[in-house]
């Protein structure tokens, strides 16, 4: 049994991850922590999330000096479900004790430290670990994940976009034109912190982060191709749907596109829909899968991808990375979740 500690466990992704760990046959939930200033300190996780009653009757402990000592003594894996800047501050402390760290924030995803000033609004204070972090996109970087001490779990929007585009890039089918990624996410993607703009009765389908969203450089970096990414916040709880507009190289056939996607055919959490059925939020909500559909017309290709932002887009992806690090099947503890 490997012991897993979660920092920032009271948020949506943290609680989702805690529930996955609690049900996992090879992992044990060794502790759930929040900041010393958190109003959730001292509560049971199941009080905040009654849908996990009995499963998560786990006390949310403050991250103080005693907590650091307990984590050093007991934990094998440390998961950071914290703000980006907080992750950058905390990760080196746990890494220095030899722990494997899985960061669900964007704190270690971008390789260029200057991008943090531009897209995250802070100066990165740990460029050495930034350079050593491996990107946690499970289907595409299993070797790197298995060998890394620090895994930067892929972002939710990039998880959908990259699984929909990397097969085409790998097969050299993409024209040089900028790819347009039009995406919409459920409200849980904005986090649990109170904000008038994300209160359910206030949410109306609307774009945000035009031209400067932090996931734009992440998608471009790991695809190796320029993208124009526009996210939208939708008035539903969970799930991401992306419609991606691609120009193919001259002469590329529909058969070549179909063949390119076969690189993912044996991945247990990827479901290739082709042009038979376009993915939907309903098809992936509370599920760990990536659904990918596509249609070709001449040199134009439309790829549609759907994921659950809290599972495949966050907690489920982190669990895949931990499975890989533990030399277990990547999908262990995920197939059949609901």
N, C-alpha and C positions, 0 to 999 in steps of 0.2 A: 504494500500500500504506500502510495506517495501522498504526503501531506501538502495541501494547497491552502494558502492564505490569500484572502481578498482584501485589498485596501480600497475604500470607497464602495463598500458593499451595499449601501442603502439606495444607490441610484438604480435606474432601470437595468442597465447592463450588468451591474454588480449583482443584483438580486437574481437576474436570469442565470448568470454564471454560477452563483451559489446553488441554485436549484439543480443545475446540471451536475455539479461536483457531488452534491449530496446523493444523487442517484447513480453515480459512476461506479463500476465494479472494481476499478483499480486506484481510485483517488479518494482521499478523505478530506473533508472540510475542517481544516485545523484552526481557523479563526476568521472572523469578519470584523473589520475595523473601519472607523470613520474618524474624521478630524476631531481634535479636542473641542473645537468650537461648534460641532454639528449638533443640531437640535435632536437628531436621531440617536445620539449617544445614550447607552443604557437601555434602549428599547430592544425588543425581540424583532428579528427580521420578519417573522410571520405576523407581527402586529402591523407592520407597514404593508405587507403583501399577504392578506388573508387567504389568497388562493394557494399559498404554500404552507398553510397551517399543518402542524405536526412535522412536516418535512424540514422546515427552517425555523425551528424554535431555538434560534441561535442568537446570543446576545451580541449587540453591536458595541464593541469596545473602543475606547479612545486610543488614538495612535500616539502614545506617550513613550517615555524611556523604557518603562516596563514592557510595553508592547513590542518595542524593537528587540529587547532581550528575549522575549518569548518566541518571536518569529525566528530569530537567529537559532534558537535551540530546537524548534519543532518543525519549521517549514522546509519543504523541498523546493516548491515552486511558489513564487509570489506574483500575484496578479494585481496590476494597477488599473483600477477603474476610476481614475481621478482626472482632474483638469490637466490639460497639456503641460502647463508650466509646473504644476505640482509634481507630475510624473518625472519631469526633468530634474527636479530637486531630490525626489525620493529614490529613483532608480539606482543612482550610484551608491547610495548607502547600503542597499540590499545586495547589490552586485559585489561590493567590497567584502561581504561576508561569504561569498561563494554561491549565493542563491541564483537559480535561474529565474529571470524576470520576464513576465509577459505583460507588455504595456498596451492597454486598449485605447489609450489616448493617441494623439498625433505627435507626441513629444519626440519620437525618434524615427519617424517615417521618412522625412526628407533628408537627403544626403548633404545638401548645401546649407550650412548654418545660416547664411544670409537670408535664405528663404523664410526663416522664422521671424525675422524682423518684418518682412514684407507681408506674409500671409497669416502669421499668428500673433503679431504685435508684441513680441518679446525677443530679447537676445538670448540665444541658446548658450547655456553655461556648461555644457558637457560635450564639446565637439569630439573628444576621443571616443566616448561611448556611442555617439551618433554615427561615427565611422564604422564601428564594430557591429552595430545592430543589424539583424537580419529581418527582412520584410516578411511578415506573417500572412502571406497569401498561400494557403495550404496546398492547393492543387498545382502550384507553379514553383514553389521553393522549398520542397520537403527536405532536400539535402542541407540547405542552409539553416533551416529551422532546427533540424536534428542536431546540428553542431554548435548552435549559438548559445551564449549565456543570456543574451538580451534579444528578445523578439518583439519587434514593433508590429503588433497585430494590425492587419490592413483595415483601412477605413470602410464604412458601410457603402457609400456611393462608389468608391473605387473597386470594392469587391465585385459589385455587379458589372461595372464598366469593363474592368480588366478581364473577367471571365468571358465577357461577350466579345472582346476585341483581340486578346492575345492570340487566339488560334489563327486569326486572319493575318496578324503581324508576323507570326512565326512562319506562315505559308507564303509570305511576301506578296500578298494580294492587295495591299492598301496603296492607293494613289497618294501623292504628297499633300493633297488638300487637307485642310483642318477638319477633323472629325467633330461633329456636333453631338453633344450628349445632353439630352433633355430629361431631367429626372424629377420625381416627386416622392416625398417621404412622409410617413405617418408622424404624428406629433411626438411620439416617444423618442424619435431621433434628436429632438431638441433638448432632451434631458429632463430631469425631474424638478429642477429648481424653479420656484415660482416666477412666472413672467406673464404679464398681461397679454403679450403677443402669442403665447402658446396655450392660454386657457382655452379649453375645447370650444366654448361658446363664442370665442372671439376669432377662432381660426377660420380663414377663408382662403381657398386655393390661391397662392400668390408666389411669385418668384422672389428670391433673395440672393445676396452675394454675387451679383452680376459682375463678371470679369475678374473678381478677386477672391473667390471662394477658395479655402485652403485645400480642398480636394482636387482643384485643377492641376497644381504642380505634382501632386501625388500620382494622378492618373497618367499625366504626360511622362513623368520620370520612369515609371515602371512599364509603360507601353513603348516608350521610345518614339513617340509620335505626338504632334501637337493636337490638342483638343480644346474645344470651346464648351465649357461645362456650365449649365444653368440648373440649379436646384430649385425645387418648389416645396412648400410646406402644405400638406393636404389635411383635410378635416377627417382623418381616420387615425386609429391608434397606432398601428404598426404595419410595416411593409414598405418596400421601395419598388417602384416601377420606373425603368429607364427605357426611353426610346432613343436609339442611337443612329445617326445618319452618316453613312460612309460612302465615299466614292472609291470604286475599285479601279485598278489598273486596266488600261484598254485590253480587251480580249479575254478578260477573266470570265469564266463561265459559271453558271449556277452549280454545276457539278463540282467545280473546284472549291466553291464556297462550302458546299455540303461536306466535301472530303476534309476540308480544313478543320471543321468542328469535330471531326471524329477523334481528334487528339484528346478530347474530353469524354469520349463515349464510355470509357470504363471507370470513370470517377464516380464513386458511390453517391455523392451528394450533388452531382450535376445531372439535370434532366434536359436533354436536347429535344426540343419540340419541333424544330425545323419550321416548315411553312404550314404544317397541319393545324396547329393550334397556338395562338399567341399567348404568352404568359400573362398572368393576372395577379393582383394582390391576394385575391381569395385563394388562389392556388398555393401560396407560400406562407400565408400568415400562420405563425406558431409552428412553422416547419423549418428544418435546417438546410433546405435545398436552394440551388440556383437553377431557375428555369430559364432557358434560352430559346427564343424563336427568331426566325429571320425570313426575309423575302427579298428576292433579287428582281430588278427590272433594268435591263441594260447594264450600265456602269454604276447604277445606284443600288445600294444595299441598305435596308433598314433592319437593325437588330433590336429585339425587345428582350429585356432581362428583368426578372422579378426575384427579389429575395425578401426575407424577413430581416428588418434592420437590427433587431435585438439578438437574433440567433445567428444566421450566417453572416450578418453584418457586424457582429460584435461578440457576444458570449459564445456562440457556437463555433465561430472561427477561432477564438482563443482556445476552446477545448480541443479543436483539431490540432492546433499548434502544440498543445501540451501532450496530446496523444503521440504526435510525431516525435517530440523530444523524449518521450518515455518508451519509444520503439514499439508502440501499440498501433493497431489499425486507426487511421485518422478519423474514421467515422464512429469509433466506439463511443457509446453513450449518447449518440445523436439520432440514429435512425429509429423512428418510432416515437420521438418526443412529440408532445402536443401541449 
